[in-house]
């Protein structure tokens, strides 16, 4: 037996009972005390031959065992939360408990979108736990600070725990009450895929767009009479139809005006137009996704950019503003107003949105385009600089840089 092994043996004989007794008094749990002591001695076996025997072996063992006990108790305190999250992420229940939703991921999304949570909380939580988006990506989707969004997700988890909200597979009768949250999740997943916001990802993530469309098709089978489900599916299809023309071979964003329309997928366009017509024929008041789909139907009906019926587009945005008076909708409406009434009128609208959208790159990009059309090049360059600073998508950044230097 070498000197280090002898020291460990002596420490074990002299200190084991004392360390276990001290930890039992402190933590009130003999099992925790014995396990922590065992881990401390195991660490001594690893560390002492390398670092040397400490001057006070007994004190070293007691301190190390205390830390091991605290670590174990912390793990135990978090185990309930981890199990609850795992219950959301991994459905190991019997197959006869899946209810009316057979697809695993869609079932998890409906399960997470519990009506007891606020809409923003259920969407953010589901995007994180099920869709796999990062907190940064979700924050950009909500135009929120990353830290604030992280706190929102944490509060949602805490509310689930405090209110004992069960992660129960929804029944058929539960689906209408949860579908709005599910659609919001899929809409944001699709948007992140169609124009990824992260600087370290591909500009277009077809894995996300394809999955969002697949799941929306499944919801349409479950809720065939829901107009917003049909509207979101139409919106995705009409947007997806233009994807191959959206990014150039050099990796730069191609705007709708500049796109090669012969490269569009007219099979998807035909399907999207059919869904829009069905909703119009229903005579029901359209919701947000139906109006957005109708706007995209106008764009994809035009043979060229100059053929676009901007009067109809603005009228549809006017209808959308009444349902969703958000600054993002107002910004998109201003782009259409610029084509109908000119850039000066649109710029006046855009400038009023600055307090709400100062941190949003598309606000500054839109403003830069309008200023450039008005030959206010110095202001346009400054707006492009801010848009480039805020943009995360590599294709979008390349487009903005080119447009900025064209002014020079």
Secondary structure as GFF3:
##gff-version 3
##sequence-region A 1 408
A	DSSP	alpha_helix	3	27	.	.	.	ID=ss1
A	DSSP	alpha_helix	30	51	.	.	.	ID=ss2
A	DSSP	alpha_helix	57	89	.	.	.	ID=ss3
A	DSSP	three_ten_helix	95	97	.	.	.	ID=ss4
A	DSSP	alpha_helix	104	112	.	.	.	ID=ss5
A	DSSP	alpha_helix	119	129	.	.	.	ID=ss6
A	DSSP	alpha_helix	135	142	.	.	.	ID=ss7
A	DSSP	alpha_helix	146	163	.	.	.	ID=ss8
A	DSSP	alpha_helix	172	194	.	.	.	ID=ss9
A	DSSP	alpha_helix	206	222	.	.	.	ID=ss10
A	DSSP	alpha_helix	227	240	.	.	.	ID=ss11
A	DSSP	three_ten_helix	243	245	.	.	.	ID=ss12
A	DSSP	three_ten_helix	261	263	.	.	.	ID=ss13
A	DSSP	alpha_helix	266	282	.	.	.	ID=ss14
A	DSSP	alpha_helix	288	301	.	.	.	ID=ss15
A	DSSP	three_ten_helix	305	307	.	.	.	ID=ss16
A	DSSP	alpha_helix	310	323	.	.	.	ID=ss17
A	DSSP	alpha_helix	327	341	.	.	.	ID=ss18
A	DSSP	alpha_helix	343	351	.	.	.	ID=ss19
A	DSSP	alpha_helix	354	357	.	.	.	ID=ss20
A	DSSP	alpha_helix	361	373	.	.	.	ID=ss21
A	DSSP	alpha_helix	377	390	.	.	.	ID=ss22
A	DSSP	alpha_helix	394	406	.	.	.	ID=ss23
###
